[in-house]
Amino acid sequence: MSRVDGKVALVTGGGQGIGRAIALRLSQDGFAVAVVDLNENNANKVAGEIEAAGGRSIALKADVSNRDEVFAAVEETAAKLGGFDVIVNNAGIAPVKMIEEVTLDDLDKVFHINVASVVWGIQAATAKLKELGHGGKIVNASSQAGHVGNASLSVYSASKFAVRSLTQTAAQELAKYGITVNAYCPGIVQTPMWGSIDKQITSSKGEEQGEATKEFGSKITLGRLSTPEDVAAFVSFLAGPDSDYMTGQSPLIDGGMVFK
């Protein structure tokens, strides 16, 4: 992507996995980066990596399901890093549950973290961008499972379909402010989250750990699992100026699992 200097990005769930890779990549692109995570130690480590490489970064602890904490994180980011331009609503969870086993608590937890957090992020970013008097970028985490529902991941899949819908509606409402809203839809990415999914699926089936990865991986046209850096490279495009004429879209970055 084009080099970006003097701009500020906030990444939720930035302490590990895809979020960490996104934070590091945006720093390489020239952004000052706020690394937001519920795990403060992880956030501090990533912010430290960025600063050790010559970038600017702060670490912030926040529960993204809490609206006030998301707004506070955006406010602190702008105050400490000197502006605000991009939010990446990356944080999420993916519990494995068959549809017959889903409880109200499951729905509440997943939708608060995966969906409500996106709403709060959109609201907080929009308020700050309007206050600053310029446009910006909102980038949301959907999933391959937000294009095609995955068995054993019914609630997660539903939440990621919801993120795609929010991305479309927000894009239409916020275009007048010069704000673009897009999402990225990863497939099977080698992260702690996927490791947990594999463990839960194989355990429920009485299989050896790794079998779920083999099963899902066999569907990838490019013949390999994704790395967090594969996803971060695409988010770099969505966060930068090369995507200025793109909004309301949720492209797949899954190595060729879903064709539509």
N, C-alpha and C positions, 0 to 999 in steps of 0.2 A: 504494500500500500504506500501511498504518499506519506512522507515524513510529517509528523505533527509535532509542533513545539509550542510550549506555552499553554497547553490545554490540560484539563484535569478530568480524570475518570475515577469512578467508584465501582468496585467489583464486590458483590456480595458472595459469600461462600468462597472467598478468595484465599483461604488458608490451606487448601489442599486440592488435589485432583485437577479438574478442568479449570476451576476458578484460579488456582495458583498459576497455571499455564497462561491464562488470559491476563492476569495481572503482570506477569513477567513480560509477555509479548507487548502489551500496551506501553509498558515502560520503555521497551526497546524502540517502539514507534515514536517516542518523544513525550508521551503523557506523564504528568505527575499522577500517581495512583494511590487511592485510598483502598487499603485491603480490609474488608469488613468480614468478620466471621464471629460465630458464637464462641469458638475456641480462640481465646485471646493469644495463647502461646503460638498457635499456628499462624495467626495473622501477623504477629511480631516477627516470626521467622521469615515469612515471605517479604514483608516490608524491609527486613534487614538484607535479604538477597538483592532486592532492587537497589537499595542504597549502596551496597558493596560494589555493585556494577556501575555506579555513577548516576543512578536515577534519583528521583525524589519520591518519597512515599511516607504514608502514615498508616498505622494499624489501629483499627477501631473494633471494639467488641459490640455486637448488636444481635438481638433476637429479631430476625426479619419478619416474624409473624406478628410482631408488635408495632403498630403504626407509629407510635410516638418515637420508638427507638430508630426506625428507619428515617423519619424526618430529622431526628437529632444527628444521625450519621451524615446525612447530606449537608446539614447546616455546618457541622464541624469540619467536613471536608472542604467546603467553600472557604471557611474562615482560615483554616490552617494552610491550605495549598493555594489560596489566592484566586479562586474561581471555581467554576463547575461547568462541564460540557457534556459528559457522557455518564450514564449509569448502565451497568451490566447486572441485570437481575438474575444472577446465576444460581443462588442457593436453592437446594432442594433435597428431598429424601425420596427413597424408593423402596418401601416395604413390600415384601412378597406375601400376597394373600389371595387365596382362591375366592371367587365371588360369593360363595356360600358361607364363607367365614368372616366376611367384612363386618366390622362393628361401627357404631356411631363414633366411637373414639378414633378409629382408623380414619374415617372420613374427615373428622374435625382436624386431626393432626396434619394429614397430608394436604388438605385444601388450605389450611392456614399457612403452612410453610411454602407450598408450591404455587399457590394461586393468590391468596391474600397478600403475600409478600410482594408479588408482582404489581398488584394494584397499589400498594403503599409506595413502592419504588417509583411507579409512574407518577403518582400524585406528588411525591416529594421532589422528584426531578423537575416536573413541570412547574411547580411553584417556584423553585429556585431559578430556573431558566427565565421565567417571566419576570421575576424580581431583578435579574441581571440584565434583562432587556435584549437577549439574543436567543437564537435557536440552539438545538443540540440533538443528541442521539440517545434513544432509549433502546436497549438491546436485551431481549428476554430469552431465557432458557426454556425451550420446548424440548422435543425429543422425537426420534423415530417412532416411539410409542405414542406420540401425539398425532401421527399420520395413520398408523395401523395399530389397533389395540393388541396388546400382548397378553396372552394367557398367563395367569399367576401374578400379573401386575395390573389388575383391573383399576384400582383406585389411582395408582400412579399414572396409568394411561389416560384416565379421565381427566386428571389434573393437567396433563400436558396438552390435551385437546383444548381445555379451557384457556390455557396460555395462548394458544394460537388465536382463539376468538378474541381475547383481550388485546392481542397485538393488532388485529385488524380494526377493531372498533377504536382503539386509542389512536391509531394512525390517522383515521378519518377525522377524529375530533381535534387532534393537536397539530395538524398540518398548517393551520392558519397562524400558528406561533413559530413556524420554522423548525418544528420538532419532527424528526422521523422516528418511527417505531418499527422495529423488525425483530425477528427471533431466529435462533439457530436450533437445529434439530439433529443432535448427534445420534449415532448408533451405539455399537458396543465399544466403549472406551476403557482402556486399561487404567482404572482408578480404584481407590478404596470402595467407592459406592458400588461399582460393578462387582468387585470381589465379594461384597456382602450379598448382593443379589444372587450370584452364583452359588454361594454357600447355602442360602435359604432355599433356593429351588432344588438343588441336589439333595439337601437334607430331607425335604418334604417327599422326594421320590425314592429315597433310600439309595441314591447313587453316590459315586465318589465325587468329591469336590473337583470342579473343572469340567464336568460333563456338560453343564449348561453352557459354558463358554464355547465348548466344541460344537454344540448343537446350533447356537446362535451364530457362531463364527462361520459355520459352513454355508450360511446364507449370504455372506459378504462377497460381492462380485470381485473386488480387488484382492481377495484372498488373504487378508490380514486384519487383525483388530486395529482400531483407531488408537492413536496416542492422544493425550491431552493437547499436545502441540498442534496436531491436525485441526482440532476444533478451534484452538486459539488463533490460528492463522486466518480462519474465516471470520471470527469475531473482530479481528483486526480490521478487516475490510468493512464490516458493518459499523464499526466505531469511527472510521476515518472518512475523509472527504470523497473517496472514490465511490461511496455508496449514497451520495447526496440525492440521486434521482430514484431512490428505492425506498418504499415504505409500505407497511402492512404485510410484509412477506415473511414466510417461515421456511426457508430452504433446508433441505436435508444435507447433512454432511456425515454420511453413514457408510461411505465406501461402496455404495450400490446394494443396499438391502431392500430398499423400497423404490419402486419406479412408478411415478404418477405425475 
